[in-house]
Amino acid sequence: MSSWHDPTHSGGSIFVNKQNLLFAMPLISVCSIYAYFKFVPLNIGLSLIGAGIVIYKTATGIKSHAVNKTEKKIANMDESFLEELAADELQKEKTDKKKEAKKKQKAGNKAKSRIAAEKKKANAKAKANKNGGGNRNEEEDDDDDTDVSTFVTRKSNKKRN
């Protein structure tokens, strides 16, 4: 025996899935309206319906007024309010600009100190040329004063046999 099983139906009740509830809504609403007017007295029932409509209208009016108020506020925003909203981004941009300015200033200071050192070296050479006439071999030796130990690599520590 094979039985057909609806995968959308969990088996607990008819209205568990949305499709069955949707198809049954017209019947449920007609029955509810009939029961309301049949068992609730007319003067109380109509006043309750009227109160419900008034409450619904005031709630929607308040919500629409709040939406209009926020739209006007957004439309009339000034720059200071926008700066408050985007304070994080503006702060980040300011710090980035400061970092860039510091980098440029540091690079400028390095260049100035390099130029000053070169001028100082040139002045020292000029004085040496004036005083001793200058020796060509000494000038060539100045180029060889660089530290070559940075280019030397050590071999690994292997035991020799």
N, C-alpha and C positions, 0 to 999 in steps of 0.2 A: 504494500500500500504506500503510495506516495501522497504526501499532503502538500498543498500549495501554501507557501509562507510569504507574507508581504514583509520585506525587509524594513519598510518605514514604520510598520506597526509593531510596537513593543509588547503588546498583549495585555497590558494592565487595564487600559480604559480606551474608549472610543476616541477621546479627544487628546490623546497623547501626542499625535503628530499634528503638524500645523495644517496640512491639507484637509484633513477631516474636520478640524475646528473651523477652518475658513468656509467650507461648504455648509456647515451647520449654523453659522452666525445669523443668517436671515431668520431661520426658524426660532433660534434662541431669542433674538431681539423682539420678534412679534409676540412670543409667549410672555416675555418679561413685561412688555408694554401692556398687554392685556391684563396680566396679573396685577400690575400697579394700579390701573384704573378700576379694576374690579374690587380689590380689597382695601385700597386706600380711599378715604372719603374725598369727594371732589374739591371741597374748599381747602383742605389741607394739601392735597396732591398738586393743585394748580399753584398754590403759594410756594410749595417746595420747588416746583419746576421754575417758577419766576425767580426765586432766590438763587437757584443754580445758574440761571442765565446771567443774572446781574453779577454774580461772583466771577463767572467765566469772562465776561466783558471787561470787568475792572482789572483782572489779572493780565489779560492780553494787552489792555491799554497801558498798564504800568510797564510791561515788558517792551512794548514798542516805543514808549517814551524814553526808556533807558537806552535802547538801541539808537534812537535819534540823537539823544544827548551825547553818547559816545562818538557817533559819527561827526557831529558838529565839533566836538572837542578835537578829534583827529584832524578835521578840515582846518581848524583855526590854531593848530599847534605852532608855537614859536620855536626858534632855534634852541633856546635854552632847554625846553622840554625834550627836543630831539637829542640834544647832547646828553641829557640824563638817561634816555633810553639806550643810547649807544655809547655809554661811558666806558665800557670794557674795551670796545674796539678802538676808541679814541685814545685810551690809556696805552694800549698796545702799540699804536702808531707813534705816540710820543716817545715811548721807550725805544722803539726801533730807530727813530730819528736821532735820539740822543746817542745811541750806540754807533750809528753811522758817523755822527759828528766827532765822537771820541776817536774812532778809527782814522778819520781823515786828519784830525789834529795830531794823533800819534805818528802817522806816516809823515806829516809835515815836519814834526819835531825831529824825526829820524833823519830826514833829508837835510834839514838845517844843520844838525850836528855833524853829519857826514861832510857837508860842504865846509863847515867850520874846521873840521879836522884836516881836510885836504888843503885848505888855505894855510893852516898852521904848519903843515908839513912843507908846503911850497915856500913859506916864509923862512923856515928853518934851512931848507936847501939853498935858498938865495943867500942867507947869511953865511952858510958854510962856503958857498962859492966865492963870496966877497972876501972872507977871512983867509981861507987856505987855498984859494984858487980852485978848489974842488978836485976830487980824484974820481975818475971815471969808474974804477973798479969798486969803489965804495958804493956808488949808486947802483951798480949791478948787484952787489951783495944785498942791498936792501930788499930786492925782489925775492931773494931766497930765504927770507926770515919767516916765512909761513910755517905753521905747524903741520908737519906731514904725518904725525902720529895718528891722526884721524883716518888716514888712508890705509894704514897698516892693519892687517887682520891677523889674529893669532890662530895658529893651528890648534886643532883639538888635542886634548891631553891623551895621547896614545902611548902605551908602554913600548919602549924600543927593546928589541931583542939583541 
